[in-house]
Amino acid sequence: MQQLLRHTSILLVMLTTAVGISLAAIEPDPDKGAINGFIEDTTSKETLVGATVTIKGTKLGAYTNKSGYFSVSNIPPGEQTVVVTSVGYIRKEVKVRIEAGSSVKLRVQMIQSKATTKEVLVSAERTEDKRQISISQVNIPMEQLSQIRIGGEADIFRALQMLPGVLSSSQISSGLYIRGGSPDQNLVLLDGMTVYNPTHLFGFISAFNNDAVKDVDLIKGGFPAEYGGRMSAVLNITQKDGNRDHVEGLVGIGLISSRASLQGPLGNGSWFLGGRATYLDLLLGLLPEDPESPFPNFNFYDVNAKLTQNLSDDDKLSISGFLTRDKLNFEQPGLLFNVGIGNRATSLRWSHIYASDLFSVATVSASRYDNGFDGNQAGFQFAIDNSITDYSLKTEFEWFTAENLTFKFGYEGTIYNFTYEQNTSGRTDGSTNNQSSVFLLDVWDNIHSVFAQNTWNITDAWSLQSGLRANYWSKSDQFLFDPRLALRFQLADGVALKAAWGIYHQYLRLASAPDFTFFDTWLPTDNTVPAGRADHYIVAVETQPFEGFDFNVDVYYKKLFNINELRQNNTQARKVSDVFYIGNGETYGAEFFLQKKMGQFTGWIGYALGFVYSQFDSINQGVTFRPKFDRRHDLKITGLFRLNERWEFGASFMFQSGQSYTGATSSLGGRMPGWDGGIVMVNPSQRWGLRLPSSHQLNLNVNYNTTLFDLPFRIFLDVFNVYSRRDIWFRFYDTTEAIPTVTDVRLLPILPTISFELKF
């Protein structure tokens, strides 16, 4: 242990020393000045993420970070013009006077552009792009994300599934399978809080209310050292702070749920409160019901809350809250069961400007996911409950050391508590003589990580980002290092080549059945199995072939180590190796993405070619197989056309290769002496050895903007699955008869819906 700590210290010292030498060599010029500050919406005073700030006539520039903050140094003295652009906003120029050795603090307010105005097509110089070496990162404007709906419900995950390389398990699943990784390999953050179950209705829609979201960043691979603990991807969601200027609200009514939100100013800040709730149980209650086959009772709700205060010009404090709950009740003669699933999370974030070139964010958060299942079958009672709770502290510093160098470093520590309780003794009051049917698990664990990364614009053409994340996981007593490296070369104006490599470890494992399930259990990695690991290799080409268009090509390869498959028949496991089979795998492919973010017509076309392979010594006799989420071809097309201020038209189309499944190849029947019935044993096919037919789907939507009682009023007409393609969800093998039968369980037909939204 001491040797590992010593090695970690040496590596970190080497990294920080190298950065220090770079800083010493590239100190800001005392004869020049600097500009820093925030970019915000002129109406709501919400800060803008990813806005571009450039100094006209120079190659100096920066992006605003997640807090809307920017810093530009080494600016020549004299009168300068600051150019600010952001997607969906009118370009703005601000004149400032720069003094040698001083810094000017700005707070620039941007005006939203109308869809048909020419200003929205104007983009800033792209020389500042070199400061951010973003590999496989996609940022879709919220306006576009909100146009992809199901049942009249705008859904972030559904929109992200329309990106190349992001797959779904089925038409009714909002889970994200990214570049061959399973959903549990994605780090999902909401204002710094980890969300462990980001879906409602067992995966039908996401748990995030679009009305509460300001920004969505998806990094599909090669993410920097500031993120850790997952092997596949990062989804970083930022909630709205709330309107700092005036009180406003929104009410929406759809087929699946209704929602409402309210926001407004408070002191030197703002607040936001929003919520959704379904009424599927009420709608099902209106339908005629067969007592022998009753409808299940579904219910869900979610709540988002945020309070923000500016303590000073340099200090900002925000408190965020997130609550979700899903319930399922089912009752028929002889059978009763209840399912409850929920998230509870909160975070406290403090951002502070130490100097014009030094910005920090400290986050304290707590998150809990719980899952419970209980019931009664013919008088036999049973109950299963599990949860994961974390308490986290993350502090990160962003140092804008010079116009060509940015340094980010910090610490992240998390305390975990895993609980699992299973009682299949027939009694739930604890009075049982069959204690072997009672299983309890209560495990505490913690992880500590330090990270450092720097982005260095070596020349006008070359940029380098290097980073290191060191992790210690107490339960398994493992000390592991995650080095990261990214390179960018500006080949020509509007053409850049990028490459990235990195090592990523994951310590949490999700026990989930491969088919439909409503019961998932998170478990820590213990000393019986090694931590999961993924090695990422990515090469990318980014171009701007036309004004307002981006065209990107990503080629990737991931080597996977110590991945898991559930041992489904082991109900009394005492260690992680009893719960999972452990194996290896690899995934590789290419993605093509053409996007238009600005103008009267927006949208994208994406295509991905992907290959996923897994190998487990204990599965399929050690023969390599293609897992469920290996879907070779993936084509996505979306479009939004704004005819005028009243009418908007949208469409989305997707085509995917059929998913793999395990079928049956033969059956054996036998009869024991004295038995009236027989026994049928089904021999399964090769694990995931068969493939369902390809799936494809077209969705259309029309938005009409008008007024009701002089208030903005929107009507949404959505047609889900226009040509009613009934894709196969799964194949069910009935072995109760002498000759097994196969039934295809199909997905939803055409589903037209109308929904409404009123702002006040």
C-alpha positions in Angstrom: 0.0 0.0 0.0 2.8 2.4 0.9 4.6 1.6 -2.3 1.4 2.4 -4.3 1.0 5.7 -2.5 4.6 6.6 -3.2 4.2 5.8 -6.9 1.1 8.0 -7.1 2.9 10.9 -5.4 5.8 10.6 -7.8 3.4 10.6 -10.9 1.5 13.6 -9.6 4.7 15.5 -8.8 6.0 14.8 -12.3 2.8 16.0 -13.9 2.5 19.2 -11.8 6.2 19.9 -12.2 5.8 19.7 -16.0 2.9 22.0 -15.9 4.8 24.4 -13.6 7.6 24.6 -16.1 5.1 25.4 -18.8 3.6 28.1 -16.7 6.9 29.6 -15.9 7.8 29.6 -19.6 4.5 31.2 -20.6 3.8 33.8 -18.0 1.3 36.6 -18.9 2.9 39.7 -20.3 2.7 42.5 -17.7 2.5 45.0 -20.6 -0.8 43.5 -21.6 -4.3 43.3 -20.1 -7.1 40.7 -19.6 -10.8 40.4 -19.8 -13.0 38.1 -17.8 -16.7 37.8 -16.8 -20.0 36.2 -17.6 -22.3 35.9 -20.6 -26.0 35.8 -19.9 -29.5 36.0 -21.5 -30.8 39.6 -21.5 -34.3 38.5 -20.5 -33.8 35.9 -17.9 -30.3 36.7 -16.8 -29.4 33.0 -17.1 -25.7 32.5 -17.8 -24.9 30.9 -21.2 -22.8 27.8 -21.5 -20.5 27.4 -24.4 -20.7 31.0 -25.7 -17.8 32.2 -27.8 -15.8 35.2 -26.8 -13.1 36.6 -29.2 -11.0 39.8 -29.4 -11.7 41.2 -32.9 -8.7 41.3 -35.1 -6.7 38.8 -33.0 -6.5 35.1 -32.4 -7.4 35.5 -28.7 -10.6 34.0 -27.5 -12.3 31.6 -25.1 -15.5 29.6 -24.4 -17.7 30.2 -21.4 -17.6 27.2 -19.0 -20.5 25.5 -17.2 -20.9 28.5 -15.0 -21.0 30.9 -18.0 -17.6 32.3 -17.0 -14.7 33.2 -19.4 -11.2 34.6 -19.2 -9.0 36.0 -22.0 -5.4 37.2 -21.2 -2.5 38.9 -22.9 -4.7 41.4 -24.7 -2.8 44.4 -26.2 -3.6 47.7 -24.5 -5.9 50.2 -26.1 -9.5 50.1 -27.3 -10.5 46.6 -28.2 -13.7 45.0 -29.6 -15.1 42.0 -27.8 -17.2 39.7 -30.0 -19.7 37.4 -28.4 -21.7 34.7 -30.2 -23.9 31.9 -29.0 -26.2 29.6 -30.9 -29.7 31.0 -31.0 -28.5 34.6 -30.1 -27.7 37.7 -32.0 -24.0 38.4 -32.3 -22.9 41.2 -30.0 -19.9 43.5 -30.1 -18.7 45.4 -27.0 -16.0 48.1 -27.0 -13.6 48.0 -24.0 -10.5 49.9 -22.9 -7.6 47.7 -22.0 -4.9 48.9 -19.6 -1.5 47.3 -19.3 -1.3 45.0 -16.3 -5.0 45.2 -15.4 -8.2 43.2 -16.0 -11.6 44.3 -17.2 -14.6 42.4 -15.8 -17.6 42.2 -18.1 -21.2 40.9 -17.9 -22.5 40.7 -21.5 -26.2 40.2 -22.1 -27.3 38.5 -25.3 -30.6 38.9 -27.1 -32.3 35.7 -28.5 -32.6 35.8 -32.3 -35.8 35.0 -34.1 -35.7 31.9 -36.2 -35.9 33.7 -39.5 -33.4 36.5 -38.9 -30.1 36.5 -40.6 -28.2 37.2 -37.4 -28.5 33.7 -36.3 -26.3 32.5 -39.1 -23.4 34.7 -38.1 -20.6 32.8 -36.4 -17.5 34.0 -34.7 -13.9 33.3 -35.7 -13.1 29.7 -34.9 -9.5 30.2 -33.9 -10.4 29.9 -30.2 -11.6 26.3 -30.7 -8.0 25.2 -30.0 -8.5 26.0 -26.3 -11.0 23.1 -26.0 -9.8 19.8 -27.4 -13.3 18.2 -27.2 -13.2 14.6 -28.4 -16.5 12.8 -29.2 -18.4 15.6 -27.5 -21.8 16.6 -28.6 -23.8 19.6 -27.5 -27.3 19.9 -28.9 -29.2 23.1 -28.3 -32.1 22.6 -25.9 -34.5 24.0 -28.5 -33.6 21.1 -30.8 -33.7 18.5 -28.0 -37.2 19.5 -27.1 -38.5 18.8 -30.6 -38.0 15.0 -30.2 -41.0 13.8 -28.2 -42.9 10.6 -27.4 -46.6 10.8 -26.3 -46.3 14.6 -26.4 -43.4 14.4 -23.9 -40.1 16.0 -24.8 -37.4 13.7 -23.7 -33.6 14.3 -23.4 -32.7 10.6 -23.6 -34.9 10.1 -26.7 -33.2 13.0 -28.4 -29.7 11.7 -27.5 -30.7 8.3 -29.0 -31.0 10.1 -32.3 -27.2 10.6 -32.3 -24.9 8.2 -34.1 -23.3 5.6 -31.8 -26.0 6.0 -29.2 -28.3 3.0 -29.3 -31.4 1.9 -27.6 -32.4 -1.6 -26.6 -35.9 -1.2 -28.1 -38.5 1.3 -29.2 -39.8 1.8 -25.7 -36.4 2.1 -24.0 -34.7 5.4 -23.2 -31.5 3.7 -22.0 -28.3 4.8 -23.6 -26.0 2.2 -25.1 -23.0 4.2 -26.2 -20.2 2.7 -28.4 -20.8 -0.8 -27.1 -21.1 0.2 -23.5 -24.1 -0.7 -21.3 -26.1 2.1 -19.6 -24.5 1.5 -16.2 -21.1 2.4 -17.8 -22.3 6.0 -18.3 -21.7 8.7 -15.7 -24.9 10.7 -15.4 -24.5 14.1 -13.6 -27.1 16.7 -12.7 -25.6 19.8 -11.2 -22.8 17.6 -9.9 -25.2 15.0 -8.5 -24.8 11.4 -9.6 -28.1 10.0 -10.9 -28.2 6.2 -10.7 -31.6 5.5 -12.4 -32.3 8.3 -14.9 -35.5 6.8 -16.3 -39.3 6.5 -15.6 -41.7 3.7 -16.4 -38.9 1.1 -16.3 -37.0 2.8 -19.1 -39.8 4.2 -21.2 -38.9 7.9 -20.8 -36.1 9.7 -19.0 -36.4 11.1 -15.5 -35.3 14.6 -16.5 -37.9 17.3 -17.1 -36.8 19.4 -20.1 -38.3 22.5 -18.6 -35.7 22.4 -15.8 -32.6 21.8 -18.0 -30.3 24.6 -19.3 -27.5 22.6 -21.0 -26.7 19.0 -22.0 -23.2 17.8 -22.8 -22.6 14.2 -24.0 -19.1 12.9 -24.2 -19.2 9.6 -26.0 -15.6 8.6 -25.3 -12.1 9.9 -24.5 -13.4 12.2 -21.7 -10.8 14.2 -19.7 -9.4 13.5 -16.3 -11.9 15.6 -14.4 -14.4 12.8 -14.9 -13.9 9.3 -13.5 -15.6 6.1 -12.2 -17.2 5.0 -15.5 -15.9 3.2 -18.5 -18.0 4.4 -21.4 -19.4 8.0 -21.5 -20.3 11.1 -19.6 -23.7 12.9 -19.6 -23.4 16.2 -17.8 -26.7 18.1 -17.4 -27.0 21.6 -15.9 -30.3 22.8 -14.4 -31.7 26.3 -14.9 -30.9 28.8 -12.3 -34.2 30.6 -12.7 -35.2 34.0 -14.1 -33.4 36.8 -12.3 -35.6 39.5 -13.8 -39.2 38.6 -13.2 -41.5 35.7 -12.2 -42.7 33.4 -14.9 -44.3 30.0 -15.1 -45.3 27.2 -17.5 -48.0 24.6 -17.5 -48.0 21.6 -20.0 -50.5 18.9 -20.5 -49.7 15.7 -22.5 -50.8 12.1 -23.0 -48.3 10.6 -20.6 -48.0 13.3 -17.9 -48.6 16.9 -17.0 -45.9 19.3 -15.9 -45.6 22.8 -14.3 -42.7 25.1 -13.4 -42.3 28.4 -11.7 -39.2 30.6 -11.5 -38.3 34.1 -10.5 -35.8 36.5 -8.8 -34.9 36.3 -5.1 -32.5 38.7 -3.4 -29.4 38.8 -5.5 -30.2 35.6 -7.3 -33.1 33.4 -8.5 -35.1 30.3 -7.9 -36.6 27.5 -9.9 -39.2 24.9 -9.1 -40.6 22.3 -11.6 -42.4 19.0 -11.5 -44.1 16.3 -13.6 -46.7 13.6 -12.7 -48.3 10.9 -14.8 -51.9 10.0 -14.8 -51.7 6.7 -16.7 -53.4 5.0 -13.7 -56.4 7.3 -14.2 -56.5 6.7 -17.9 -56.4 3.0 -17.4 -59.1 3.2 -14.8 -61.5 4.5 -17.5 -61.0 1.4 -19.7 -63.1 -1.7 -19.3 -61.2 -4.2 -17.2 -61.1 -8.0 -17.3 -61.0 -9.3 -13.6 -59.0 -12.3 -14.8 -56.4 -10.0 -16.5 -56.4 -6.6 -14.8 -54.3 -3.6 -15.8 -51.2 -2.8 -13.7 -51.3 0.5 -11.9 -48.5 2.8 -13.0 -47.5 6.0 -11.4 -44.5 8.4 -11.5 -43.5 11.9 -10.6 -40.3 14.0 -10.5 -39.4 17.3 -8.9 -36.5 19.7 -9.8 -35.6 22.7 -7.5 -32.8 25.2 -7.5 -31.9 28.3 -5.5 -29.0 30.6 -6.6 -27.5 33.6 -4.9 -24.6 35.9 -5.9 -22.9 36.5 -2.6 -20.5 39.0 -4.2 -19.2 39.8 -7.7 -16.8 36.9 -7.3 -19.0 34.4 -5.4 -22.0 32.4 -6.4 -23.8 29.8 -4.3 -26.5 27.4 -5.6 -28.5 24.6 -4.0 -30.1 22.0 -6.3 -32.6 19.3 -5.5 -33.9 16.3 -7.6 -36.6 13.8 -6.6 -38.2 11.0 -8.6 -40.6 8.2 -7.8 -42.0 5.3 -9.8 -44.7 2.9 -8.5 -46.2 -0.2 -10.0 -49.0 -2.1 -8.3 -50.6 -5.2 -9.7 -53.3 -7.3 -8.2 -55.3 -10.3 -9.4 -56.7 -13.4 -7.7 -53.9 -15.2 -5.9 -51.2 -12.6 -6.7 -50.3 -9.1 -5.4 -47.1 -7.2 -5.8 -45.8 -3.7 -5.5 -42.7 -2.0 -7.0 -41.2 1.3 -5.8 -38.2 2.9 -7.5 -36.8 6.4 -6.7 -34.0 8.9 -6.7 -33.3 11.6 -4.1 -30.4 13.9 -4.7 -29.2 17.3 -3.6 -26.0 19.4 -4.2 -24.5 22.6 -2.8 -22.2 24.4 -5.3 -19.9 27.4 -4.6 -18.2 29.1 -7.5 -15.5 31.6 -6.7 -13.2 33.9 -8.8 -9.9 34.1 -7.0 -8.4 36.2 -9.8 -9.3 37.0 -13.3 -7.5 33.9 -14.5 -8.4 31.5 -11.6 -11.9 30.1 -11.3 -13.1 27.4 -8.9 -16.2 25.3 -8.2 -16.7 23.3 -5.1 -19.6 20.8 -5.0 -21.0 18.9 -2.0 -23.7 16.4 -2.9 -25.7 13.5 -1.7 -27.6 11.0 -3.9 -29.7 8.0 -3.1 -31.3 5.4 -5.4 -33.6 2.8 -3.9 -35.6 -0.1 -5.3 -38.2 -2.2 -3.5 -40.3 -5.2 -4.5 -42.8 -6.9 -2.2 -45.9 -9.1 -2.7 -48.0 -12.0 -1.8 -48.6 -15.1 -3.9 -51.2 -17.5 -2.6 -50.5 -16.5 1.0 -46.7 -16.6 0.6 -45.2 -13.2 1.3 -41.9 -11.9 0.0 -39.9 -8.7 0.0 -36.7 -7.4 -1.6 -35.2 -4.0 -1.0 -31.9 -2.5 -2.1 -30.3 1.0 -2.3 -27.1 2.9 -3.0 -26.3 6.1 -1.2 -23.4 8.4 -1.8 -22.0 11.5 -0.1 -19.5 13.3 -2.4 -17.2 16.3 -2.3 -15.6 17.6 -5.5 -13.5 20.7 -5.8 -11.9 21.8 -9.1 -9.8 24.8 -10.1 -9.6 26.2 -13.6 -6.5 28.3 -14.2 -6.4 30.4 -17.4 -2.7 30.9 -17.2 -2.2 32.5 -20.6 -4.0 32.8 -23.9 -2.5 29.4 -24.9 -2.6 27.5 -21.7 -5.3 26.3 -19.3 -4.7 24.2 -16.3 -7.5 22.3 -14.4 -6.9 20.3 -11.2 -8.9 19.1 -8.2 -10.0 16.4 -5.7 -13.1 14.2 -5.6 -14.1 11.9 -2.7 -17.2 9.8 -2.3 -18.5 7.7 0.6 -20.9 4.9 -0.5 -23.4 2.8 1.3 -24.8 -0.3 -0.4 -27.8 -2.1 1.2 -29.7 -5.3 0.1 -32.4 -7.0 2.0 -34.1 -10.2 0.7 -36.8 -12.0 2.7 -38.4 -15.0 0.9 -39.2 -16.8 4.2 -43.0 -16.4 3.7 -43.3 -13.8 6.5 -42.3 -10.2 6.5 -42.8 -9.5 10.2 -39.5 -11.2 11.1 -41.2 -14.1 12.8 -39.8 -16.9 10.7 -38.2 -20.3 11.4 -36.6 -20.3 8.0 -33.7 -17.8 8.5 -31.9 -19.2 5.4 -34.4 -17.3 3.4 -33.5 -14.0 4.9 -30.4 -12.3 3.4 -29.0 -8.9 4.5 -26.2 -6.8 3.1 -25.0 -3.4 4.4 -21.6 -2.3 3.0 -19.8 1.0 3.4 -17.1 2.0 1.0 -15.2 5.1 -0.2 -13.2 6.3 -3.1 -10.7 9.1 -3.3 -9.4 10.7 -6.5 -7.1 13.5 -7.5 -6.8 14.8 -11.0 -4.9 17.3 -13.1 -5.0 18.2 -16.7 -3.7 21.0 -18.9 -4.6 22.2 -22.4 -1.7 23.8 -24.2 -2.0 25.5 -27.6 1.6 24.8 -28.6 1.4 26.7 -31.9 -1.4 28.1 -34.0 -1.9 24.6 -35.4 -1.0 22.2 -32.6 -2.8 21.8 -29.3 -2.2 19.2 -26.6 -4.3 18.1 -23.6 -2.8 15.8 -21.0 -4.2 14.6 -17.8 -3.9 12.1 -15.0 -6.5 10.8 -12.5 -5.3 8.7 -9.5 -8.0 6.7 -7.6 -8.0 4.7 -4.4 -11.0 2.4 -3.7 -11.1 1.2 -0.1 -13.3 -1.9 -0.5 -11.0 -3.7 -2.9 -7.9 -1.9 -1.6 -7.0 -0.9 -5.2 -4.9 2.0 -6.2 -5.3 2.7 -9.9 -4.2 5.4 -12.4 -6.1 6.8 -15.3 -3.9 8.7 -17.7 -5.5 10.7 -20.5 -4.1 12.3 -23.7 -5.6 14.3 -26.5 -4.1 16.0 -29.5 -5.5 18.5 -32.0 -4.0 19.7 -35.3 -5.5 22.5 -37.4 -5.0 21.2 -40.9 -6.6 24.1 -42.6 -9.2 26.8 -42.0 -12.3 24.9 -40.9 -10.6 21.5 -40.8 -9.1 19.9 -37.7 -7.7 16.5 -36.9 -8.0 15.1 -33.4 -6.8 12.0 -31.5 -7.3 10.8 -28.0 -6.2 7.9 -25.8 -7.1 7.1 -22.2 -7.6 4.5 -19.5 -10.9 4.4 -17.6 -11.7 2.3 -14.5 -15.1 1.5 -13.0 -15.7 0.2 -9.5 -19.5 0.0 -9.3 -21.4 -2.9 -11.0 -25.1 -3.1 -11.8 -26.8 -6.5 -11.3 -29.6 -6.5 -13.9 -31.3 -9.2 -15.9 -30.5 -9.2 -19.6 -34.2 -9.1 -20.6 -36.9 -6.7 -19.2 -36.6 -6.2 -15.5 -37.7 -3.7 -13.0 -35.2 -4.7 -10.3 -31.6 -3.5 -10.6 -29.0 -3.6 -7.8 -25.8 -1.6 -7.6 -22.9 -3.4 -6.0 -19.3 -2.4 -5.1 -16.3 -4.1 -6.6 -14.6 -6.1 -3.8 -11.4 -8.0 -3.6 -12.8 -11.1 -5.3 -12.9 -9.4 -8.8 -10.7 -6.7 -10.3 -12.2 -3.3 -11.3 -13.6 -2.9 -14.7 -11.4 -1.2 -17.2 -11.7 0.3 -20.7 -8.9 1.6 -23.0 -10.1 4.3 -25.4 -8.5 5.0 -28.8 -10.1 7.7 -30.9 -9.3 9.5 -34.2 -11.5 12.3 -35.4 -11.9 14.8 -38.2 -13.9 17.9 -37.7 -14.9 20.2 -40.5 -17.1 23.2 -41.3 -17.8 22.5 -45.0 -20.4 25.3 -45.3 -21.5 28.3 -43.3 -23.6 27.0 -40.4 -22.7 23.3 -40.9 -20.4 21.0 -39.0 -19.3 17.6 -40.4 -17.5 15.2 -38.0 -16.0 11.7 -38.5 -15.0 9.6 -35.4 -13.2 6.3 -35.6 -12.9 4.5 -32.2 -11.6 1.3 -30.6 -12.3 0.3 -27.0 -10.7 -2.7 -25.3 -12.8 -3.8 -22.3 -11.4 -5.8 -19.3 -13.3 -7.3 -16.4 -16.8 -6.6 -17.6 -19.7 -8.6 -16.1 -22.7 -10.7 -16.9 -25.2 -11.6 -14.2 -25.3 -15.1 -12.7 -29.1 -15.2 -12.6 -29.7 -18.3 -10.5 -27.6 -17.3 -7.5 -29.9 -15.8 -4.9 -27.6 -16.1 -1.9 -24.4 -14.5 -3.1 -22.0 -13.3 -0.4 -19.3 -11.7 -2.6 -19.2 -10.0 -6.1 -17.7 -13.1 -7.8 -20.8 -15.0 -6.8 -23.1 -12.5 -8.5 -21.2 -12.0 -11.8 -19.4 -13.8 -14.5 -16.3 -11.8 -15.4 -14.9 -11.5 -18.9 -13.4 -9.2 -21.5 -14.5 -7.6 -24.7 -13.9 -5.1 -27.4 -15.9 -2.6 -29.5 -14.9 -0.6 -32.5 -16.5 1.4 -35.3 -16.9 4.7 -37.1 -19.4 7.6 -36.8 -20.4 10.2 -39.3 -22.3 13.3 -38.2 -23.5 16.3 -40.3 -25.2 18.9 -38.1 -26.8 22.3 -38.8 -27.4 24.2 -35.6 -28.4 27.6 -36.9 -31.0 29.0 -39.3 -34.6 28.5 -40.3 -33.9 24.8 -40.9 -31.9 22.8 -38.3 -31.1 19.2 -37.7 -28.6 16.5 -38.4 -27.8 13.3 -40.2 -25.8 10.6 -38.5 -24.6 7.1 -39.4 -22.6 4.7 -37.2 -21.0 1.3 -38.1 -20.2 -0.6 -34.9 -18.9 -4.0 -33.7 -19.2 -5.3 -30.2 -17.7 -8.6 -28.9 -17.6 -10.3 -25.5 -15.8 -13.3 -24.2 -16.4 -15.1 -20.9 -14.8 -18.4 -19.9 -18.1 -19.5 -18.1 -20.5 -18.5 -20.9 -20.9 -20.1 -24.3 -18.1 -22.5 -23.6 -15.6 -19.6 -23.8 -16.6 -18.7 -27.4 -16.7 -15.0 -28.3 -20.2 -13.7 -28.8 -22.0 -10.5 -29.7 -24.0 -9.0 -26.8 -27.5 -7.7 -26.9 -26.5 -4.2 -27.8 -24.4 -5.1 -30.8 -26.4 -3.4 -33.6 -24.2 -3.2 -36.6 -25.8 -0.3 -38.6 -27.3 2.8 -37.1 -28.8 5.6 -39.2 -30.4 8.8 -37.6 -32.0 11.8 -39.4 -33.7 14.7 -37.6 -35.0 18.0 -38.9 -36.8 21.1 -37.7 -38.2 23.7 -40.0 -39.5 27.0 -38.7 -41.9 28.4 -41.3 -42.6 31.5 -39.3 -43.2 32.6 -35.7 -46.3 30.5 -35.5 -45.6 27.2 -37.3 -42.8 24.7 -36.8 -42.5 21.3 -38.4 -40.2 18.4 -37.3 -39.4 14.9 -38.3 -37.1 12.1 -37.1 -36.2 8.8 -38.6 -34.0 6.0 -37.4 -32.9 2.6 -38.7 -31.0 0.1 -36.7 -29.8 -3.5 -37.2 -31.8 -6.0 -35.1 -30.5 -6.7 -31.7 -29.0 -10.1 -30.7 -31.0 -12.6 -28.6 -30.7 -16.1 -27.2 -33.1 -18.6 -28.8 -33.8 -22.3 -28.5 -32.5 -24.9 -30.9 -34.1 -28.1 -29.6 -36.1 -29.6 -26.8 -36.0 -32.9 -24.9 -39.1 -34.5 -23.3 -39.3 -37.2 -20.7 -41.7 -38.9 -18.3 -40.8 -40.4 -14.9 -42.7 -43.6 -13.8 -45.9 -42.7 -12.1 -46.1 -39.2 -13.5 -49.0 -38.0 -15.6 -47.1 -35.1 -17.2 -43.8 -34.8 -18.9 -40.8 -32.6 -18.4 -39.5 -30.5 -21.3 -35.9 -29.2 -21.3 -35.0 -26.5 -23.8 -31.5 -26.3 -25.2 -30.6 -22.7 -25.8 -28.8 -21.5 -28.8 -25.4 -19.9 -28.7 -25.5 -17.0 -26.2 -26.9 -14.0 -28.1 -26.4 -16.1 -31.2 -29.5 -15.1 -33.1 -30.6 -11.6 -34.3 -34.0 -10.0 -34.6 -35.0 -8.2 -37.8 -33.9 -4.7 -38.3 -35.9 -1.9 -36.7 -36.9 1.5 -38.2 -39.3 4.2 -37.3 -40.5 7.6 -38.5 -41.9 10.3 -36.2 -43.5 13.6 -37.2 -44.5 16.7 -35.2 -46.1 20.1 -35.8 -46.0 23.0 -33.3 -48.4 25.9 -33.4 -47.5 29.1 -31.5 -50.4 31.4 -30.6 -51.8 33.2 -27.5 -54.5 32.3 -25.0 -55.7 35.1 -22.7 -52.9 37.1 -24.1 -50.4 34.5 -22.9 -48.0 32.5 -25.0 -49.7 29.2 -25.9 -48.3 26.3 -27.9 -50.1 23.3 -29.4 -48.1 20.2 -30.2 -49.3 17.5 -32.6 -47.0 14.4 -32.6 -47.3 11.2 -34.6 -45.1 8.5 -33.1 -44.3 5.6 -35.5 -46.0 7.1 -38.5 -46.3 3.9 -40.6 -47.0 1.7 -37.6 -43.9 -0.5 -37.8 -44.4 -3.1 -35.0 -40.8 -4.0 -34.1 -40.2 -7.2 -32.1 -39.5 -6.4 -28.4 -38.4 -10.0 -27.5 -39.3 -13.6 -28.4 -41.0 -15.7 -25.7 -40.4 -19.5 -25.7 -43.4 -21.4 -24.1 -42.1 -24.8 -22.9 -45.2 -25.9 -21.0 -46.3 -28.1 -23.9 -44.5 -31.1 -25.4 -43.6 -29.0 -28.4 -42.4 -25.5 -27.4 -43.9 -22.5 -29.2 -42.4 -19.2 -30.0 -44.3 -15.9 -29.7 -43.1 -12.5 -30.8 -43.9 -9.8 -28.4 -44.2 -6.6 -30.5 -43.8 -3.0 -29.7 -46.1 0.0 -30.1 -48.1 0.8 -33.2 -48.8 4.3 -34.5 -49.4 6.7 -31.6 -50.8 10.2 -32.5 -51.0 12.6 -29.6 -51.8 16.2 -28.9 -50.4 18.3 -26.0 -50.5 21.9 -24.8 -48.2 24.4 -23.2 -49.1 27.7 -21.6 -46.5 30.3 -20.4 -47.4 33.0 -18.0 
